[in-house]
Amino acid sequence: MTDLNRILLVEDKLSLAQMLKEALEAEGLRVDMTHSGTEAIERLAVGKRYAAVLSDLRLPGASGIEVLKQVKASDPECAVIIMTAFGTVSDAVEAMKMGAYDFIQKPIDIDRLLLLVRRSAQHRLLRNENVILREQLQRKGAATDIVGESSALGVVRQAIVKVAPTDSTVLLQGESGTGKELFARSIVQQSRRRDKPFVAINCAAIPDTLIENELFGHEKGAYTGATSRKLGKFELADSGTIFLDEIGELGLGVQSKILRVLQERQFERVGGTVTLEVDLRIICATNKDLGVAVRERTFREDLYFRINVFPVEVPPLRARRSDIPLLTDHFLEELGREMNKGPIRIDDEARLALQHYDWPGNVRELENCLERAVILCEGNLIQPADLRLSPAVPARDLAETFDLSGTLDEAVTRAGSAVEIAMIRDALSSSGTREETAGRLGLTVRALLSKVREHGLRIEEEK
C-alpha cells in the first residue's frame, strides 16, 4: 500500500539532501533519503512504494533516468520529479518522455519544489480515487446486480447482452423508479468502454439556464462569474460513455446541440470558439413517451430518431411481481448492513402485502418502503403495519396489473389474489358497518376479518 505522505529523496550531496529533507518534513511529509541511484533502485525493487520520488539526475551508480525507469516498472502511478544542476532541454525532454512528473533545475527553488511535491501527491490521490470509483461502478453496475429472475426482466437482459458490445446509442424507456441507470451501467460493464469514464447526468434535475453549461462546459470569461475554464460532461466522458437520464426534459435549444454531438461528435464550450471532438457512447433514458412529445413539438423529431437506435423497455415492478421477494431480500440485506442492525426478517403477511401492492413508484418505492420499515420495526422483524402501504391502488390494464409469468394455474392464483385484495380495499373504503361491508362482498364478518389479516390490510375499529 502506498503511503501518500512518504517521499523518496535521492541526492548525493549530503548538505543539499539534508536541507531538502528538513524542508519536506516541515510540510508534514515523511522522507526516506538515499545518496545513490543504486540504493534507490534496490529500495524500489523490493516493493517499497512512495507518493513521489525526488531524484537528482547525476548520481553515483545508477542515474536519475535509471531510477525513473525502475519507478515506472515497479509503480507506474508514482510521480517522479527530476533535479539537476546540468539541465538541458534534451535532459528535460528525455525525462518527460520517460514519464517524469516534472523537471526542476538547481539551485532548487524550495517553494516551487514543495508545490510540485504537493501536486504530485494530490495527483496520485486523485488517480487512486478514480480506481476506487471504477471498482464501485463495476460492483454496482454488473449485470448480476440487476436482481430478478422474471421473464420480463429476462427480455431486457437479452437485449443488453446484444447491444452492449456495440457503440450504438441506446434509449432506455420506462417509468420513474424502474432503475434505468442501473441498466445503463450494466450496458457499460459489458462494453469495450467499461474501463473508460462513465458520466451520468439527470437532465430533469438541472435548470434550463444551467444545463448547457453542465453538458458542454464554459471558457473563462464566458459570463459573469466564469473565472476559470470548466469542462462539461461531454468532455469528461470522452473515450467513455455519457448517460443522459430524463432526456425528454431538455429544452429544444439544448436538443439541437446534443443532436450535433450525436451526428458529428463535435461541440464548443459556452463562450468558446474552438471546436472540440469527442469519442463517446451515448445512452439515454426517459419516462416520457417521446413519440407523443414529437407530435406535440416539445421534442425534436430528428433527435428522437438519432437516440432511438436501440430502444429498450424497462418493465415496471408490477410486471415482474415474481421478482419482489428477491428484491426484498436484497434490499433488507443491504439495509441491515448499512444501519448496523444485523439480519432483518420479514413475516409472511408482510411479504404477501409487498407481493400484491401495485408499486406505482416501482423498485425505488419498494426500496424506500423497506428502509422505512427497518426503521419502524420492533427488533429485527418487519410486520405489515411497519410497511405503511397506501390502500389506494390505481386501476391498470390486465397485462400491467397481473404477473402473467409461470404456469396458467400460478398466474390464475396470483390474479385471483390481486382481485380479492382490490375488492376488499374498495369495500373497506366505502361507508357502512362491518356487517354491511362483509355483505357486499358476500362474506361473513369473521371471513372478512380473516382475509384482512391474510393480506395485511387495515380496517377501522368502527365500520
Secondary structure, 3 states (H helix, E strand, C coil): CCEEEEEEEECCCHHHHHHHHHHHHHCCCEEEEECCHHHHHHHHHCCCCEEEEEEECCCCCCCHHHHHHHHHHHCCCCEEEEEECCCCHHHHHHHHHCCCCEEEECCCCHHHHHHHHHHHHHHHHHHHHHHHHHHHHHHHHCHHHCCCCCHHHHHHHHHHHHHCCCCCCEEEECCCCCCHHHHHHHHHHCCCCCCCCEEEEEHHHCCHHHHHHHHHEECCCCCCCCCCCEECHHHHCCCCEEEEECHHHCCHHHHHHHHHHHHHCEECCECCCCCEECCCEEEEEECCCHHHHHHCCCCCHHHHHHHCCEEEECCCHHHHHHHHHHHHHHHHHHHHHHCCCCCCEECHHHHHHHHHCCCCCHHHHHHHHHHHHHHHCCCCEECHHHHCCCCCCCCCCHHHHCCCCCCHHHHHHHHHHHHHHHHHHHHHHCCCCHHHHHHHHCCCHHHHHHHHHHCCCCCCCCC
